[in-house]
Amino acid sequence: MKTPLIIFLVIITTFTSCKKENNFIKPRYEISVNESLQIRLGSNASTGYSWQWTNKQSVDIVDTSGCTYIPDNPISFGSGGIELWKFKGIKKGKTTVKLEYGRPWDANSIVETKEIVIKVK
C-alpha cells in the first residue's frame, strides 16, 4: 500500500519541479531615492537562458546593483533556480523596467517577458 503512494509522490514532485514559475514579482513597486528592492525571477542557468534588462539604456530612475543566480539544488545539475535582481532608486519619478527571458546570443529565443513599474519617491 505504501509503494503506490511513494510512486505517486515521486511523480508529482518530478512534474511540479520541471517548470519554474515566475510568481515572485509584483507588477508595481514603490521605493525612495537610494532605497533598494529585490525581484526574484525563476530561471535555469544550465539551459543558457537568463533574464535580460532590455530597456536599461532608456531608464534613469532606477539602476541595478546586481543580479545573482541561486540554484534550487546546487548539487543537482539542471535543477533550476532563481535570479535575484536588485534595483536601487536613483531619482524621483516613475519608470517601467522590461525584462526578457531567453538566450542572450539568440534574439529568437525569448520565451517570457515581464514589465515592472517602479515609482521612486
N, CA, C and O atoms as a MOPAC input file, in Angstrom:
PM7 MOZYME 1SCF
protein

 N      0.81200 1    -1.18600 1     0.00000 1
 C      0.00000 1     0.00000 1     0.00000 1
 C      0.86800 1     1.26700 1     0.00000 1
 O      0.47000 1     2.28100 1    -0.57400 1
 N      2.03800 1     1.22200 1     0.63200 1
 C      2.91300 1     2.38100 1     0.67600 1
 C      3.58300 1     2.63000 1    -0.67200 1
 O      3.88600 1     3.77300 1    -1.01200 1
 N      3.81500 1     1.56300 1    -1.44200 1
 C      4.51000 1     1.70900 1    -2.72300 1
 C      3.74800 1     2.60900 1    -3.69500 1
 O      4.36900 1     3.50100 1    -4.27400 1
 N      2.43100 1     2.42900 1    -3.91300 1
 C      1.72000 1     3.34000 1    -4.82100 1
 C      1.76400 1     4.79500 1    -4.35400 1
 O      1.86500 1     5.70700 1    -5.17500 1
 N      1.68900 1     5.01100 1    -3.05800 1
 C      1.75500 1     6.36600 1    -2.53000 1
 C      3.12300 1     6.98400 1    -2.79800 1
 O      3.20900 1     8.14400 1    -3.19900 1
 N      4.17000 1     6.23600 1    -2.58500 1
 C      5.52900 1     6.72900 1    -2.83200 1
 C      5.71600 1     7.04600 1    -4.30800 1
 O      6.28200 1     8.08300 1    -4.65500 1
 N      5.24500 1     6.16000 1    -5.17800 1
 C      5.36000 1     6.39400 1    -6.61800 1
 C      4.59300 1     7.65700 1    -7.00600 1
 O      5.08700 1     8.47500 1    -7.78200 1
 N      3.38400 1     7.81200 1    -6.46500 1
 C      2.57800 1     8.99800 1    -6.74300 1
 C      3.30800 1    10.26900 1    -6.31200 1
 O      3.34600 1    11.24000 1    -7.06800 1
 N      3.88300 1    10.28000 1    -5.12300 1
 C      4.59700 1    11.45000 1    -4.62400 1
 C      5.82800 1    11.76600 1    -5.46300 1
 O      6.12700 1    12.93500 1    -5.70500 1
 N      6.53900 1    10.74600 1    -5.90600 1
 C      7.71300 1    10.95900 1    -6.77000 1
 C      7.28400 1    11.57800 1    -8.09200 1
 O      7.93000 1    12.50600 1    -8.57800 1
 N      6.20500 1    11.07800 1    -8.68000 1
 C      5.71900 1    11.61700 1    -9.95200 1
 C      5.27500 1    13.06600 1    -9.79800 1
 O      5.63200 1    13.91100 1   -10.61900 1
 N      4.50900 1    13.35900 1    -8.76500 1
 C      4.04400 1    14.73300 1    -8.52900 1
 C      5.22700 1    15.66600 1    -8.32100 1
 O      5.25800 1    16.75800 1    -8.88800 1
 N      6.19000 1    15.25700 1    -7.52700 1
 C      7.37300 1    16.08700 1    -7.27000 1
 C      8.14500 1    16.33700 1    -8.55300 1
 O      8.60400 1    17.45400 1    -8.79000 1
 N      8.29100 1    15.32700 1    -9.37200 1
 C      9.02800 1    15.46900 1   -10.62500 1
 C      8.34000 1    16.46100 1   -11.55000 1
 O      8.99600 1    17.35900 1   -12.07900 1
 N      7.04000 1    16.32200 1   -11.75800 1
 C      6.34300 1    17.19000 1   -12.69100 1
 C      6.18100 1    18.61000 1   -12.17500 1
 O      6.19900 1    19.55000 1   -12.96900 1
 N      6.02800 1    18.79100 1   -10.90200 1
 C      5.86800 1    20.15000 1   -10.38500 1
 C      7.17700 1    20.89600 1   -10.33600 1
 O      7.17100 1    22.12500 1   -10.25800 1
 N      8.30900 1    20.20200 1   -10.37800 1
 C      9.59600 1    20.89300 1   -10.34000 1
 C     10.16300 1    21.13200 1   -11.73300 1
 O     11.20400 1    21.77600 1   -11.86000 1
 N      9.50900 1    20.63400 1   -12.78400 1
 C     10.01400 1    20.80300 1   -14.13700 1
 C      9.92400 1    22.24500 1   -14.60700 1
 O     10.87700 1    22.75000 1   -15.20000 1
 N      8.82600 1    22.91400 1   -14.36700 1
 C      8.64600 1    24.27700 1   -14.81600 1
 C      8.80100 1    25.21100 1   -13.62900 1
 O      8.13200 1    25.05700 1   -12.60800 1
 N      9.67600 1    26.16200 1   -13.77300 1
 C      9.91900 1    27.13200 1   -12.72700 1
 C      9.00300 1    28.32500 1   -12.94200 1
 O      9.20700 1    29.09700 1   -13.87900 1
 N      8.01100 1    28.48700 1   -12.10300 1
 C      7.06500 1    29.58900 1   -12.24800 1
 C      7.71300 1    30.89000 1   -11.78300 1
 O      8.47900 1    30.90900 1   -10.81900 1
 N      7.39600 1    31.96000 1   -12.47400 1
 C      7.93000 1    33.27700 1   -12.13600 1
 C      6.88600 1    34.07500 1   -11.37200 1
 O      6.47000 1    35.14800 1   -11.80800 1
 N      6.47400 1    33.55500 1   -10.25000 1
 C      5.43400 1    34.21000 1    -9.47000 1
 C      6.01000 1    34.94100 1    -8.26400 1
 O      5.33100 1    35.09900 1    -7.24900 1
 N      7.25000 1    35.38300 1    -8.36900 1
 C      7.91300 1    36.02600 1    -7.24300 1
 C      7.83800 1    37.54900 1    -7.31100 1
 O      8.32600 1    38.22700 1    -6.40800 1
 N      7.23300 1    38.09800 1    -8.37000 1
 C      7.26500 1    39.54600 1    -8.52100 1
 C      5.86300 1    40.13900 1    -8.52800 1
 O      4.87600 1    39.47100 1    -8.83800 1
 N      5.81600 1    41.40800 1    -8.17700 1
 C      4.58500 1    42.18800 1    -8.26300 1
 C      4.71200 1    43.06600 1    -9.51200 1
 O      5.82700 1    43.32700 1    -9.96400 1
 N      3.59900 1    43.52200 1   -10.07200 1
 C      3.70300 1    44.37400 1   -11.26200 1
 C      4.12500 1    45.81500 1   -10.94800 1
 O      4.56400 1    46.54200 1   -11.83900 1
 N      3.98800 1    46.23100 1    -9.66300 1
 C      4.33100 1    47.60700 1    -9.28300 1
 C      5.08100 1    47.63500 1    -7.95000 1
 O      4.79100 1    46.87200 1    -7.02800 1
 N      6.05000 1    48.54000 1    -7.88600 1
 C      6.81800 1    48.73900 1    -6.66200 1
 C      6.94500 1    50.23000 1    -6.40300 1
 O      6.91800 1    51.04200 1    -7.32800 1
 N      7.08300 1    50.57800 1    -5.12700 1
 C      7.33300 1    51.96400 1    -4.75300 1
 C      8.47400 1    51.98800 1    -3.75000 1
 O      8.42200 1    51.32900 1    -2.71100 1
 N      9.50500 1    52.75500 1    -4.07500 1
 C     10.67700 1    52.88400 1    -3.20300 1
 C     11.07700 1    54.35400 1    -3.13000 1
 O     10.55000 1    55.19000 1    -3.86400 1
 N     12.00800 1    54.65300 1    -2.24500 1
 C     12.55100 1    56.00600 1    -2.11400 1
 C     13.89300 1    56.09500 1    -2.82800 1
 O     14.49200 1    55.07800 1    -3.17900 1
 N     14.35600 1    57.32300 1    -3.03900 1
 C     15.69000 1    57.52500 1    -3.59400 1
 C     16.70400 1    56.86200 1    -2.66000 1
 O     16.60600 1    57.00500 1    -1.44200 1
 N     17.65100 1    56.15600 1    -3.20800 1
 C     18.70000 1    55.39300 1    -2.51000 1
 C     18.19000 1    54.13200 1    -1.82800 1
 O     18.97400 1    53.41600 1    -1.20500 1
 N     16.90400 1    53.84400 1    -1.92800 1
 C     16.36200 1    52.59700 1    -1.38400 1
 C     16.46600 1    51.51400 1    -2.46200 1
 O     16.42700 1    51.80400 1    -3.65800 1
 N     16.59900 1    50.26600 1    -2.01500 1
 C     16.71400 1    49.15200 1    -2.95000 1
 C     15.51500 1    48.22300 1    -2.85000 1
 O     14.82000 1    48.18900 1    -1.83500 1
 N     15.28600 1    47.47500 1    -3.91100 1
 C     14.28400 1    46.42500 1    -3.90900 1
 C     14.86900 1    45.21200 1    -4.61400 1
 O     15.78300 1    45.33000 1    -5.43000 1
 N     14.32900 1    44.04900 1    -4.28800 1
 C     14.78400 1    42.80000 1    -4.88700 1
 C     13.63000 1    42.13900 1    -5.62800 1
 O     12.49500 1    42.11100 1    -5.15100 1
 N     13.94400 1    41.61200 1    -6.79600 1
 C     12.96500 1    40.89700 1    -7.60500 1
 C     13.51100 1    39.49800 1    -7.86500 1
 O     14.65300 1    39.33000 1    -8.29200 1
 N     12.67300 1    38.49900 1    -7.59700 1
 C     13.05900 1    37.09100 1    -7.78900 1
 C     12.36300 1    36.55400 1    -9.03500 1
 O     11.13700 1    36.58200 1    -9.14000 1
 N     13.17000 1    36.06200 1    -9.98000 1
 C     12.63600 1    35.52300 1   -11.22800 1
 C     13.10500 1    34.09200 1   -11.41000 1
 O     14.30100 1    33.81300 1   -11.31300 1
 N     12.17800 1    33.18200 1   -11.67100 1
 C     12.53300 1    31.79800 1   -11.92900 1
 C     13.44400 1    31.69600 1   -13.13700 1
 O     13.24800 1    32.39800 1   -14.12900 1
 N     14.44100 1    30.82300 1   -13.05700 1
 C     15.43700 1    30.71500 1   -14.11400 1
 C     16.09700 1    29.34500 1   -14.06000 1
 O     15.97500 1    28.62000 1   -13.07200 1
 N     16.79300 1    29.00400 1   -15.12700 1
 C     17.57900 1    27.77300 1   -15.14100 1
 C     18.84200 1    28.02500 1   -15.95500 1
 O     18.82900 1    27.91600 1   -17.18100 1
 N     19.91500 1    28.35700 1   -15.28000 1
 C     21.16800 1    28.73000 1   -15.93300 1
 C     21.76700 1    27.60300 1   -16.76700 1
 O     22.51400 1    27.86700 1   -17.70900 1
 N     21.45500 1    26.36500 1   -16.44000 1
 C     22.04300 1    25.24300 1   -17.17900 1
 C     21.52500 1    25.16200 1   -18.61200 1
 O     22.11600 1    24.45900 1   -19.43300 1
 N     20.44000 1    25.86100 1   -18.93400 1
 C     19.87400 1    25.83900 1   -20.28300 1
 C     20.42600 1    26.94600 1   -21.17400 1
 O     20.17100 1    26.96200 1   -22.37800 1
 N     21.17500 1    27.86300 1   -20.58900 1
 C     21.67000 1    29.01400 1   -21.34100 1
 C     20.71500 1    30.18900 1   -21.30100 1
 O     21.04300 1    31.27600 1   -21.77700 1
 N     19.53300 1    29.97900 1   -20.73700 1
 C     18.54700 1    31.05500 1   -20.63800 1
 C     18.81500 1    31.88100 1   -19.38000 1
 O     19.23200 1    31.36100 1   -18.34500 1
 N     18.56300 1    33.18500 1   -19.50500 1
 C     18.67400 1    34.08400 1   -18.36300 1
 C     17.81000 1    35.31100 1   -18.63800 1
 O     17.36300 1    35.53500 1   -19.76400 1
 N     17.58700 1    36.08800 1   -17.60600 1
 C     16.79900 1    37.30800 1   -17.73000 1
 C     17.71300 1    38.45400 1   -18.14100 1
 O     18.81600 1    38.60100 1   -17.61400 1
 N     17.24400 1    39.26500 1   -19.09000 1
 C     17.98200 1    40.42700 1   -19.56800 1
 C     17.11600 1    41.66600 1   -19.40200 1
 O     15.92100 1    41.63800 1   -19.69600 1
 N     17.71600 1    42.75100 1   -18.93200 1
 C     17.01300 1    44.03000 1   -18.80200 1
 C     17.12400 1    44.72000 1   -20.15600 1
 O     18.18500 1    45.23500 1   -20.50900 1
 N     16.03200 1    44.73100 1   -20.91200 1
 C     16.09100 1    45.14800 1   -22.30900 1
 C     15.99100 1    46.65800 1   -22.54400 1
 O     16.44400 1    47.13500 1   -23.58400 1
 N     15.41800 1    47.41900 1   -21.62000 1
 C     15.30400 1    48.86300 1   -21.83200 1
 C     16.18500 1    49.66500 1   -20.87000 1
 O     15.87900 1    50.81500 1   -20.55300 1
 N     17.25600 1    49.06700 1   -20.41800 1
 C     18.15600 1    49.69800 1   -19.44300 1
 C     18.68300 1    51.05500 1   -19.92500 1
 O     18.82300 1    51.98400 1   -19.13000 1
 N     18.97100 1    51.16800 1   -21.21000 1
 C     19.53900 1    52.41100 1   -21.74800 1
 C     18.58700 1    53.59600 1   -21.63300 1
 O     19.03400 1    54.74100 1   -21.56800 1
 N     17.28300 1    53.33500 1   -21.60600 1
 C     16.30700 1    54.43000 1   -21.55800 1
 C     15.74600 1    54.68100 1   -20.15600 1
 O     14.85600 1    55.51400 1   -19.98800 1
 N     16.25200 1    53.97500 1   -19.16600 1
 C     15.76800 1    54.12700 1   -17.79000 1
 C     16.82100 1    54.84600 1   -16.95100 1
 O     17.96500 1    54.40200 1   -16.85900 1
 N     16.41700 1    55.97300 1   -16.33300 1
 C     17.35700 1    56.68900 1   -15.47400 1
 C     16.81100 1    56.92000 1   -14.06900 1
 O     17.43900 1    57.61400 1   -13.26900 1
 N     15.65300 1    56.34900 1   -13.76100 1
 C     15.02800 1    56.49000 1   -12.44200 1
 C     15.60700 1    55.46000 1   -11.46700 1
 O     15.78400 1    55.75100 1   -10.28400 1
 N     15.90300 1    54.25000 1   -11.97000 1
 C     16.49400 1    53.18200 1   -11.16100 1
 C     17.69800 1    52.60500 1   -11.90400 1
 O     17.85400 1    52.78100 1   -13.11300 1
 N     18.52800 1    51.92300 1   -11.15400 1
 C     19.65000 1    51.18900 1   -11.74300 1
 C     19.75300 1    49.86100 1   -11.01400 1
 O     19.23700 1    49.70300 1    -9.90800 1
 N     20.41700 1    48.92100 1   -11.64100 1
 C     20.59700 1    47.63000 1   -10.98700 1
 C     21.88300 1    47.65200 1   -10.17300 1
 O     22.89900 1    48.20100 1   -10.59900 1
 N     21.82000 1    47.05600 1    -9.02000 1
 C     23.02700 1    46.92700 1    -8.20400 1
 C     23.47100 1    45.46600 1    -8.18800 1
 O     24.21500 1    45.04000 1    -7.30400 1
 N     23.00500 1    44.70700 1    -9.17800 1
 C     23.47600 1    43.33500 1    -9.32000 1
 C     22.37300 1    42.33000 1    -9.57100 1
 O     21.19800 1    42.56400 1    -9.28500 1
 N     22.79400 1    41.21000 1   -10.11500 1
 C     21.90800 1    40.08100 1   -10.36900 1
 C     22.69000 1    38.82000 1   -10.00000 1
 O     23.82500 1    38.62700 1   -10.43800 1
 N     22.07000 1    37.97600 1    -9.19600 1
 C     22.72100 1    36.75700 1    -8.72600 1
 C     21.83800 1    35.55900 1    -9.04000 1
 O     20.62800 1    35.60100 1    -8.82100 1
 N     22.44300 1    34.48500 1    -9.55400 1
 C     21.71000 1    33.24700 1    -9.78800 1
 C     21.85500 1    32.35900 1    -8.55600 1
 O     22.96400 1    32.12400 1    -8.07600 1
 N     20.72200 1    31.86900 1    -8.04800 1
 C     20.71900 1    30.99600 1    -6.87400 1
 C     20.04600 1    29.68700 1    -7.26800 1
 O     18.83200 1    29.66400 1    -7.47100 1
 N     20.81000 1    28.58600 1    -7.38300 1
 C     20.20200 1    27.31000 1    -7.77500 1
 C     19.32300 1    26.74700 1    -6.67000 1
 O     19.60300 1    26.91900 1    -5.48400 1
 N     18.23700 1    26.05900 1    -7.08800 1
 C     17.36800 1    25.39100 1    -6.11500 1
 C     18.12300 1    24.29800 1    -5.38500 1
 O     17.99600 1    24.14000 1    -4.17100 1
 N     18.90600 1    23.54900 1    -6.13700 1
 C     19.65800 1    22.43200 1    -5.58000 1
 C     21.04400 1    22.45000 1    -6.21200 1
 O     21.21600 1    21.90600 1    -7.30200 1
 N     22.03800 1    23.05700 1    -5.56600 1
 C     23.36700 1    23.20000 1    -6.16000 1
 C     24.03900 1    21.87700 1    -6.52200 1
 O     24.93100 1    21.85500 1    -7.37100 1
 N     23.63500 1    20.80200 1    -5.90900 1
 C     24.25700 1    19.50500 1    -6.16600 1
 C     23.69900 1    18.86200 1    -7.43600 1
 O     24.39800 1    18.10000 1    -8.10400 1
 N     22.45500 1    19.16300 1    -7.76600 1
 C     21.77700 1    18.54700 1    -8.89700 1
 C     21.83700 1    19.46300 1   -10.11900 1
 O     21.13900 1    20.47600 1   -10.16500 1
 N     22.66200 1    19.11800 1   -11.10600 1
 C     22.80300 1    19.90800 1   -12.31900 1
 C     21.47300 1    19.97600 1   -13.06400 1
 O     20.80800 1    18.95800 1   -13.25200 1
 N     21.08900 1    21.17700 1   -13.48700 1
 C     19.86400 1    21.34700 1   -14.25800 1
 C     18.61200 1    21.51400 1   -13.43100 1
 O     17.50800 1    21.49300 1   -13.97500 1
 N     18.75800 1    21.68100 1   -12.11700 1
 C     17.58900 1    21.73500 1   -11.24700 1
 C     16.82600 1    23.05600 1   -11.30200 1
 O     15.71400 1    23.13500 1   -10.78000 1
 N     17.37900 1    24.07300 1   -11.90500 1
 C     16.71900 1    25.37400 1   -11.94100 1
 C     17.03100 1    26.18600 1   -10.70100 1
 O     17.77700 1    25.74800 1    -9.82600 1
 N     16.45800 1    27.35900 1   -10.63800 1
 C     16.69800 1    28.24000 1    -9.50200 1
 C     16.02600 1    29.57400 1    -9.72600 1
 O     15.00000 1    29.66400 1   -10.40100 1
 N     16.61300 1    30.60900 1    -9.15300 1
 C     16.08300 1    31.96000 1    -9.31700 1
 C     17.21500 1    32.92200 1    -9.64800 1
 O     18.37300 1    32.69900 1    -9.29600 1
 N     16.84600 1    33.99300 1   -10.33000 1
 C     17.74500 1    35.12800 1   -10.48800 1
 C     17.23100 1    36.19500 1    -9.53700 1
 O     16.05900 1    36.56600 1    -9.58500 1
 N     18.09600 1    36.67900 1    -8.68900 1
 C     17.75200 1    37.71500 1    -7.72800 1
 C     18.29900 1    39.04100 1    -8.26400 1
 O     19.50400 1    39.28900 1    -8.23400 1
 N     17.39800 1    39.87700 1    -8.74900 1
 C     17.76500 1    41.18700 1    -9.28600 1
 C     17.58400 1    42.23000 1    -8.19300 1
 O     16.58000 1    42.22700 1    -7.48100 1
 N     18.55700 1    43.11800 1    -8.06500 1
 C     18.48800 1    44.20200 1    -7.08800 1
 C     18.47500 1    45.52800 1    -7.85000 1
 O     19.34400 1    45.79700 1    -8.67900 1
 N     17.47000 1    46.34500 1    -7.54900 1
 C     17.34600 1    47.66300 1    -8.15700 1
 C     17.41700 1    48.72500 1    -7.07200 1
 O     16.96700 1    48.50700 1    -5.94700 1
 N     17.98800 1    49.88400 1    -7.42000 1
 C     18.13000 1    50.98400 1    -6.47000 1
 C     17.53000 1    52.24300 1    -7.08700 1
 O     17.74700 1    52.53600 1    -8.26200 1
 N     16.76700 1    52.98700 1    -6.27200 1
 C     16.18900 1    54.25300 1    -6.73000 1
 C     17.27600 1    55.30800 1    -6.88100 1
 O     18.03400 1    55.57000 1    -5.94800 1
 N     17.34700 1    55.91300 1    -8.06800 1
 C     18.37800 1    56.91800 1    -8.36200 1
 C     17.82500 1    58.33600 1    -8.20700 1
 O     18.46500 1    59.19900 1    -7.60600 1
 N     16.63600 1    58.56400 1    -8.75100 1
 C     15.99300 1    59.88000 1    -8.63500 1
 C     14.47800 1    59.69400 1    -8.67900 1
 O     13.98500 1    58.64500 1    -9.09300 1
 N     13.74900 1    60.71900 1    -8.25000 1
 C     12.29200 1    60.65100 1    -8.20100 1
 C     11.70400 1    60.51600 1    -9.59900 1
 O     12.19100 1    61.09400 1   -10.57100 1
 N     10.64300 1    59.73200 1    -9.65400 1
 C      9.94700 1    59.54900 1   -10.91900 1
 C      9.32400 1    58.16900 1   -10.99000 1
 O      9.29600 1    57.42700 1   -10.00800 1
 N      8.82900 1    57.84300 1   -12.16500 1
 C      8.18100 1    56.55500 1   -12.38300 1
 C      8.70600 1    55.98000 1   -13.69500 1
 O      8.84900 1    56.70000 1   -14.68200 1
 N      8.99100 1    54.68100 1   -13.70000 1
 C      9.54100 1    54.05100 1   -14.89600 1
 C      9.05500 1    52.61200 1   -15.00800 1
 O      8.53600 1    52.03900 1   -14.05100 1
 N      9.23100 1    52.05200 1   -16.17400 1
 C      8.91500 1    50.65400 1   -16.40900 1
 C     10.20100 1    49.92400 1   -16.77600 1
 O     10.90200 1    50.30700 1   -17.71300 1
 N     10.49700 1    48.87400 1   -16.03100 1
 C     11.64800 1    48.01500 1   -16.31800 1
 C     11.13400 1    46.83200 1   -17.12500 1
 O     10.20600 1    46.14400 1   -16.70300 1
 N     11.73900 1    46.59600 1   -18.28900 1
 C     11.32700 1    45.49400 1   -19.16000 1
 C     12.39600 1    44.40300 1   -19.12900 1
 O     13.57700 1    44.65600 1   -19.36900 1
 N     11.95200 1    43.19000 1   -18.82800 1
 C     12.85900 1    42.04400 1   -18.73100 1
 C     12.41000 1    40.95200 1   -19.69600 1
 O     11.21400 1    40.72800 1   -19.88100 1
 N     13.38200 1    40.27400 1   -20.31100 1
 C     13.09300 1    39.16200 1   -21.22700 1
 C     13.90500 1    37.95100 1   -20.81600 1
 O     15.07100 1    38.06400 1   -20.43600 1
 N     13.26900 1    36.78300 1   -20.89900 1
 C     13.92400 1    35.52300 1   -20.56000 1
 C     14.25500 1    34.78300 1   -21.85500 1
 O     13.36100 1    34.37300 1   -22.59500 1
 N     15.52900 1    34.62100 1   -22.11400 1
 C     15.97100 1    33.94400 1   -23.33300 1
 C     17.48200 1    33.75800 1   -23.29100 1
 O     18.13200 1    34.01900 1   -22.27800 1
 N     18.01600 1    33.30700 1   -24.40400 1
 C     19.46800 1    33.17100 1   -24.52700 1
 C     20.01400 1    34.49900 1   -25.05200 1
 O     19.58600 1    34.96300 1   -26.10900 1
 N     20.94300 1    35.10900 1   -24.33600 1
 C     21.42500 1    36.44800 1   -24.71000 1
 C     21.95900 1    36.53800 1   -26.14000 1
 O     21.88900 1    37.60600 1   -26.74800 1
 N     22.47900 1    35.46300 1   -26.67900 1
 C     23.05700 1    35.47800 1   -28.01700 1
 C     22.04100 1    35.15900 1   -29.11700 1
 O     22.38700 1    35.20900 1   -30.29700 1
 N     20.81000 1    34.83600 1   -28.75900 1
 C     19.79600 1    34.42100 1   -29.73300 1
 C     18.51400 1    35.22900 1   -29.53300 1
 O     17.72100 1    34.93300 1   -28.64000 1
 N     18.31400 1    36.25600 1   -30.37400 1
 C     17.14000 1    37.13400 1   -30.25000 1
 C     15.82400 1    36.39200 1   -30.46900 1
 O     14.77500 1    36.87200 1   -30.03900 1
 N     15.85400 1    35.24600 1   -31.11900 1
 C     14.63200 1    34.47100 1   -31.38600 1
 C     14.29500 1    33.49400 1   -30.26300 1
 O     13.33800 1    32.72900 1   -30.38500 1
 N     15.05000 1    33.50200 1   -29.18600 1
 C     14.84600 1    32.51900 1   -28.11100 1
 C     14.00300 1    33.04000 1   -26.95700 1
 O     13.83000 1    32.32900 1   -25.96700 1
 N     13.47600 1    34.24100 1   -27.04700 1
 C     12.71500 1    34.83800 1   -25.94500 1
 C     11.44600 1    34.01800 1   -25.69700 1
 O     10.62800 1    33.83700 1   -26.59900 1
 N     11.29300 1    33.52700 1   -24.46700 1
 C     10.12700 1    32.70900 1   -24.12500 1
 C      9.20800 1    33.38400 1   -23.10600 1
 O      8.08000 1    32.93800 1   -22.89000 1
 N      9.69200 1    34.45700 1   -22.48200 1
 C      8.86100 1    35.13500 1   -21.49100 1
 C      9.33600 1    36.56900 1   -21.33100 1
 O     10.52600 1    36.85900 1   -21.44900 1
 N      8.38800 1    37.46600 1   -21.06000 1
 C      8.71700 1    38.86300 1   -20.79700 1
 C      7.99100 1    39.32100 1   -19.53700 1
 O      6.92700 1    38.80500 1   -19.19400 1
 N      8.57500 1    40.28500 1   -18.86200 1
 C      7.97400 1    40.89300 1   -17.67200 1
 C      8.16000 1    42.39400 1   -17.75500 1
 O      9.20100 1    42.87300 1   -18.20500 1
 N      7.16300 1    43.13200 1   -17.32400 1
 C      7.26100 1    44.57800 1   -17.18500 1
 C      6.93300 1    44.94600 1   -15.75700 1
 O      5.89700 1    44.54400 1   -15.22600 1
 N      7.81000 1    45.70700 1   -15.13400 1
 C      7.65900 1    46.06700 1   -13.73400 1
 C      7.68300 1    47.59800 1   -13.63100 1
 O      8.64300 1    48.24000 1   -14.05700 1
 N      6.64200 1    48.16200 1   -13.07500 1
 C      6.56900 1    49.60300 1   -12.88500 1
 C      7.17300 1    49.92100 1   -11.52300 1
 O      6.79200 1    49.34300 1   -10.50500 1
 N      8.12700 1    50.85800 1   -11.52500 1
 C      8.77400 1    51.26900 1   -10.27300 1
 C      8.60900 1    52.77400 1   -10.11000 1
 O      8.99300 1    53.55800 1   -10.97700 1
 N      8.03000 1    53.15400 1    -8.98200 1
 C      7.89500 1    54.57000 1    -8.64700 1
 C      8.91000 1    54.88900 1    -7.56200 1
 O      8.95400 1    54.22800 1    -6.52400 1
 N      9.73200 1    55.91900 1    -7.81500 1
 C     10.72000 1    56.35600 1    -6.83700 1
 C     10.24700 1    57.69500 1    -6.28400 1
 O     10.04300 1    58.66200 1    -7.01900 1
 N     10.08000 1    57.71700 1    -4.95400 1
 C      9.56800 1    58.94900 1    -4.31400 1
 C     10.63400 1    59.67400 1    -3.53900 1
 O     10.36500 1    60.72000 1    -2.94800 1

